[in-house]
Amino acid sequence: DQQVKQNSPSLSVQEGRISILNCDYTNSMFDYFLWYKKYPAEGPTFLISISSIKDKNEDGRFTVFLNKSAKHLSLHIVPSQPGDSAVYFCAAFAYSGAGSYQLTFGKGTKLSVIP
Amino acid sequence: DTEVTQTPKHLVMGMTNKKSLKCEQHMGHRAMYWYKQKAKKPPELMFVYSYEKLSINESVPSRFSPECPNSSLLNLHLHALQPEDSALYLCASSLRERSYEQYFGPGTRLTVT
């Protein structure tokens, strides 16, 4: 049962335009949502996060939007640059009782920014 | 220093070999993690160490043996692996175990022949 879903395996965007990466989740108990960026042969790099009590978080060219009623979040990159070409993983973090927690990753979306 | 380092970058080993993967961070993080990532799949959690003690073992086979000698180092000892264990092994760290922001190393690409 996949709790975090990235339904688009790949996305191509022209340089300078907006990139929108989408993520859906099924567990309403997630406390934080995160986006990681991964280049080939490197580990995932933390990009931006959002608390479940917020609906928007912005950091430079990156903005994450959270729609709790739809259980949907998206990452907007504006303007897109060729260096943004990478695989983007959506992840969700939940604290649960008795001190336990889980960090669940989606399968990733490969973004290609065309010069 | 916001870096997690891992050695070696690549490792090829036979099914009868014993080898170790190493991970190091100097960010003062007290939680460290091992993940396994197969091609085109998300990272899967294997182990969590919190304050140098094993906190979570996600039912990983005993041929994988983690070790945390001190707060900056994390090892993964490998013995009698199978070809299906070939994957990218990622180390990560976070300020504390329940911190959601994890910093990943570049990974060790392991091939078992």
Interface residues (C-beta under 8 A of the other chain):
Chain A: D31 Y32 L34 Y36 A41 E42 G43 P44 T45 F46 S49 F89 F93 Y95 G99 Y101 L103 F105 G106 K107 G108
Chain B: V4 Q6 K9 K40 K41 P42 P43 L45 L90 C91 A92 E97 R98 Y100 E101 Q102 Y103 F104 G105 P106 G107 R109
